[in-house]
Amino acid sequence: MLGMLVPLAASAQNSGEPNLANTSWVLTSTALVLFMTLPGLSLFYGGLVRTRNVLSVLMQCFAITCLVSLLWLIYAYSLAFSTGNAWIGGLDRLFMAGLEENSLTGDIPEVVFSMFQLTFAIITPALVVGGFAERMKFSAMLLFTGLWLTLVYAPVAHWVWGGGWLGQMGLLDFAGGTVVHITAGVAALVAALVMGKRQGFPETAMLPHNMTMVVTGAGMLWVGWYGFNAGSALAANGNAGMAMMVTHTSAAAGAIAWSAAEWIRFGKPSVLGAVTGMVAGLGTITPASGYVGPAGALIIGTVAGFACFFATQFIKRKLKIDDSLDVFPVHGVGGILGTLAAGVFASTELGLFKGQGFGPGITSMGQQLGVQVVGVLATLIYTAVITFLVLKLVDVMVGLRVSREDEIGGLDIALHDERGYDI
């Protein structure tokens, strides 16, 4: 939807008056999406790690917010959304040059659009933290985030939403199945593989240290996701309302499905499983949220809960890959499923399950699915290759991993000389 409404944000200046209702909604959505990272994701991830690493995760999320905000202002927004070519934006908006109060993107101020998009750019590398939690140096995390934002996030955002080649093909990605969830999930998986397992994995149980914190953060993510998906309509209209309804439906279905899978597999459902299923439902509906109806969302959320549950079991238990906080099986798998599902449930010919229609110039489900597959594969392969190269470069420059002693003692003391708890 973003790609359809604002193919070239920097070229959308005009002297017209902004739509105040739409502007108010996008301003509100901007605050909601930032709320997802600070404090939502911070508390969710912080509770999932062990006591000795809780501050390190909170600090990583906070530092990423600050670093990405500055890089977005300096050049990243320009690379993602200014006039360029099919692959990358230009430099028209370096240091937000030419950005004025009366500059419009569609019928909202461009400064509001830029701030809204900044919150997406913040949460995406923050999600990647879950792949290398409890073992990466703070300096390496900062360097990796800056390079990854520049070389992965900004180009892919341009491909899909900034007038790039995937948007021109008609890819349906309403709020970030490719741009956010596939990139974050694949990057986390590559980071886990490059860095190796945590000390003691998988023999030693590495349980969440504070489930109350996890559930609190998960609830904040659920609320914030309304801004993430419904805000991507860039308007206070029925499309935003439908996006909000299907987002809520998919989250609830994902939680129930994951809990059911645990109940069948292990004899009882867990609180951790319920909230993780909710996140899986949210991530999976994200790319489809502006194109599908409530019945379609029910199917998408239910499939997400079961599929992401089994993906987690396969990656952790069978492959023994230490993606610490299950970023790839939840966000990566969810992003892939949701992007493909958008190509199915966007159809207006599915009766009860009908959606809002295919992308511009696309006339059949097969054609739309072909575009969706291209988008998934291109994002997955590009992200994997560039993330691998960035990690190797960072390793050469500052080293990726803390020492064995620091990892065993905990990153809170080793990297920040503080403790999360003094009780």
Secondary structure, DSSP 8 states (H G I E B T S, - for coil): -HHHH-S-GGG---SS---HHHHHHHHHHHHHHHHIIIIIIHHHHHHHS-GGGHHHHHHHHHHHHHHHHHHIIIIIHHHHHSS--SS---STTGGGTT--TT-EETTEEHHHHHHHHHHHHHHHHHHHHHHHTTTB-HHHHHHHHHHHIIIIIHHHHHHHHSS-HHHHHT---SS-IIIIIIHHHHHHHHHHHHH---TTTTTS----S-HHHHHHHHHHHHHHHHHHHHGGG-SSSHHHHHHHHHHHHHHHHHHHHHHHHHHHHHSS--HHHHHHHHHHHHHHHGGGTTT--HHHHHHHHHHHHHHHHHHHHIIIIIS----TT-HIIIIIHHHHHHHHHHHHHT-S-SGGG--S--STT--SHHHHHHHHHHHHHHHHHHHHHHHHHHHHHHHHHT-SB--HHHHHH-HHHHHHS--S---
